[in-house]
Amino acid sequence: MIFRDHVPQPRRHAGSGGEQAVSTRKRPLSKEEIARPFSGATGFPCPVIVSPVQLASLLGLSVKTVYEWIAKGRLDGAFRKRGKHVLIWRDRAIDLLFNGKEWINDG
C-alpha cells in the first residue's frame, strides 16, 4: 500500500525493553480546540466543572488514575478541594493533559 510509506513509525528508546514511545506533541491545542467538542448543538453534554468520576469517564480512564494524577500534582491549577469534594475545571484539565509539560514515569 502506498499510504503505509507516508505514516511515521514510532521511535524506540534505547534500553526500553522494546516499548514504543511516540512523540505526539506537534503543536499545542488552542482554547478553541479544547472547547469545540463541548459547544454548539452537536457538542458533547459535559459541565464545565466536573468531578473526578466525570473526568475519568470523559477521558476513558479509571477514577483511581484521576486521583493519582491529583495526588502527584499533575492536575495542579485545574482542581480545587472543598471539604471532601474535588472540583475540576474541565478545560484546564484537558489543557494540562495535552499541552502541559511531559511527565516522568515515576512508577
GINORLIN-V803793 format. One record per residue. N is the residue number from 0. SS is DSSP state (alpha for helix, beta for strand, coil for the rest). Layout:
N:SS / N:SS
This chain:
0:coil / 1:coil / 2:alpha / 3:alpha / 4:alpha / 5:alpha / 6:coil / 7:coil / 8:coil / 9:coil / 10:beta / 11:beta / 12:coil / 13:coil / 14:coil / 15:coil / 16:coil / 17:coil / 18:coil / 19:beta / 20:beta / 21:coil / 22:coil / 23:coil / 24:coil / 25:coil / 26:coil / 27:coil / 28:coil / 29:coil / 30:alpha / 31:alpha / 32:alpha / 33:alpha / 34:alpha / 35:alpha / 36:coil / 37:coil / 38:coil / 39:coil / 40:coil / 41:coil / 42:coil / 43:coil / 44:coil / 45:coil / 46:coil / 47:coil / 48:beta / 49:beta / 50:coil / 51:alpha / 52:alpha / 53:alpha / 54:alpha / 55:alpha / 56:alpha / 57:alpha / 58:alpha / 59:coil / 60:coil / 61:coil / 62:alpha / 63:alpha / 64:alpha / 65:alpha / 66:alpha / 67:alpha / 68:alpha / 69:alpha / 70:alpha / 71:coil / 72:coil / 73:coil / 74:coil / 75:coil / 76:coil / 77:coil / 78:beta / 79:beta / 80:beta / 81:beta / 82:coil / 83:coil / 84:beta / 85:beta / 86:beta / 87:beta / 88:beta / 89:alpha / 90:alpha / 91:alpha / 92:alpha / 93:alpha / 94:alpha / 95:alpha / 96:alpha / 97:alpha / 98:alpha / 99:coil / 100:coil / 101:coil / 102:coil / 103:coil / 104:coil / 105:coil / 106:coil
